[in-house]
């Protein structure tokens, strides 16, 4: 169905979101303030613009060395991001230009610059090929990521950095995790087929939909048969629980630290087996803990949900050691920019060291809470080694008893058939992630008396 909302109105709203992101606000928060009727179309425009913002800003510098006020600059860069490559433009390029000028004229904050916006965009139409060629040597324009981000990837992954950037700049699909207590992926795939929905299997519990759709249109979603979770994130619960058994007559004690919004908590409970597990889901944010409650209520399983700082166990820990701990640590989110394209423009290079220090603090605080012989799974949705390999190697060096078990390490973002595959990945489509499974040495046995 063709939208009855004029394109210029959608461009106005999209430009306001882009301006908010450039001012340091997350796109999620900015989009929440957009009128509900406008929001789906505006999100599509904003996400496409964020994936082409490096090129758009380079083109704007070619057209005008001095930037106009932020609102007008956001609208101009939005139009350039959407229109610079006609093959990917969501509308005819002339339509985009005309409607962007109309948006400038009708918005009080940009009205005075409407002539400037018009002049820049008309020149762009006349000189497009030459202007694009003039920006071709700019790495930020070519890769649509900040220069420091590109340089960091080249150092961290010298053989893979280009494939990582390509995959990161493509939209992510909708991936489902099938609740093992309800069905197998094969069974649920058949259920989807009966509803006219096609999907491809990925991993042990996942399905990638050929086309995304509202969750409430998915059969059994409201009763917990299926959840939305990227295939890389789906590895956490199986990695932590595989082969782990509670002592006779006891249940596994599992901590999901930094648990909100609860997707991994739910997966842990789904896989805990007939005897179940006592799972504590911890998060420092009380509002986000409400999301954990809602997710668990939907799947019909229960955990102890606690509000607290994982780095300060004294405020929330009951003193009983855990068999297993999942630490999905705060990070740059550099592995999930396919789903959150604003992240690349919001992050600063100095954030990496600050977040790495937080990750080290969390590891140091949680390791003593683990039983002898227990496991801690450290993970981040990051592709930067400072938050992955380097973090774990430093921890093992300072905790000589910690044993690094076989685990995936760095998983690079991959967009299936839409991009060059990166080696050592899952098959198919998934975000960037890091996993390291650490085991504490078992307690020493009783000393045998000499004969």
Protein Blocks (a to p, Z undefined) as FASTA:
>chain_A
ZZfbdfklmmmmmmmmmmmmmnopafklmmmmpcfklmmmmmmmmmmmmmmmmmmmmmmm
mmombacdfklmmmmmmmmmmmmpmmlpcbdfklmmmmmmmmmmmpmklmmmmmmmmmmm
mmmmmmmmmmmmmmmmpmklmnopafklmmmmmmmmmmlmmmmmmmmmpccdddddddfk
locfklmmmmmmmnopacddehjkbccdfbdcdfklpghklnopaccddfklmmmmmmmm
gopacdehiacddddehkbgolmmmmmmmmnojnopadddddfblklmmmmmmmmmmnop
acddddddfklmmlmpgoiacfbdcdddddehlmmmmmmmmlmmmpcfklmmmmmmmmmm
mmmmmmmmpcehiacddddddfbfklmmmmmmmmmmmmmkbccdddekjadddehjlbcc
dehiaehjdddddddddddddddddddddZZ
